[in-house]
Amino acid sequence: MTDKDYHPSSTHPPLPPTPEDEQFARLRLLRSRRVGISTYNRLLTEYGTAQNALAALPEVARAAGVSGYRICPEGVVEAELRAARAAGAQLLIRGEAPYPALLGTLEDAPPFLWMIGDSRLLMRPMISLVGARNASSLGTRMARALASELGAAGFVVVSGLARGVDAAAHLAALETGTIAVQAGGVDTIYPTENTKLAEDIAARGLRLSEQPMGLQPMARHFPSRNRIISGLAQATVVVEAAAKSGSLITARDALDQGREVLAVPGHPMDARASGCNMLIRDGATLVRGAADVIAALDTGNETTTPAPTPPTQPPAPKRSLRNTAALHQKILARLGPSPLAEDQLIRDLQAPPAEVAPALVDLELEGEIARRPGGLLTRAV
């Protein structure tokens, strides 16, 4: 036997990975191609450690029909860590303090968040405040007033560092506590006009991002960012929003996450208020000031006994925001490019026509479905 063939044995088990090694491996796993949050969580569950998951990942990809798969190079993660040190950013890890506990309860919670600023804000109750980028003067005034009053009541104000309502809310809450969730890297400021505001938030508040350091935000990053804005907070307040806007995406995220959704009403002729008015119509709490927000949170767990209703006049079913959103999804799931009769759709849904009819009107106004001759419906493309 030659030296080449000799492999000394050892009775010592292999040393477990250090926390630093495992953290590096987890970040490398998450940054690997085609590894999203659900895949990341599944691999960790199946293989126990990120290092084991990385070793198995090429074979997992091969079994899924992906040939020539390569995991994220170590140099990419090393460069990200260097950029974080240069920016003064720290890594928050899900399940470890001070990762925000409420966000961590979500199924799609980010495994990592980069942060710059005061992590103590993550320990306090939070309210998300979002709205239009092209906000009206009245809208920005309302955002400032809400943020200031909510901050004085002890809440940290969370928003997205966008122009308009977001910027107004951050500015008003700088003294009491504000968190900006960014669509790009935590060291990348967008829009550039908010550079000074972002610097002030880093110095007196907190900036967060799940994206790699240095990443320039793209359109697809904003909806992902929105779920974090709503996920951090007990409630989301929409100040101004068009019928199709990122703010409504945040409101829907909050609804899906089981959080309170509130909205400030606006003039019916103002397109910037149409989204808020729709939310209120569908059951969101109407907000006139911070007191309404605080009252909604205080009464969220209370039960009341309704006044008796005469049996000859049963109460009309209330269109709760959660039930309405669920019905919208069921309708859209059953419609496609092929026309379907409205009465057949109602039978398929097994829902009362009185509930389905207003939901169909909602979706038609939002451009999600289209009516065809003969009482037929299709999903808009």
PEJOWO-V838123 format. One record per helix or strand of 3 or more residues. SS is the DSSP state (H for helix, E for strand). FROM is the first residue (numbers start at 1). TO is the last residue. If there is no record, write none. Layout:
BEGIN
SS,FROM,TO
SS,FROM,TO
END
This chain:
BEGIN
H,3,5
H,19,30
H,37,47
H,50,63
H,74,87
E,90,93
H,101,104
E,112,117
H,119,123
E,126,130
H,137,152
E,156,159
H,165,172
E,178,181
H,192,204
E,206,209
H,219,232
E,235,238
H,246,256
E,260,263
H,271,281
H,290,298
H,321,334
H,342,349
H,353,365
E,369,372
E,376,379
END
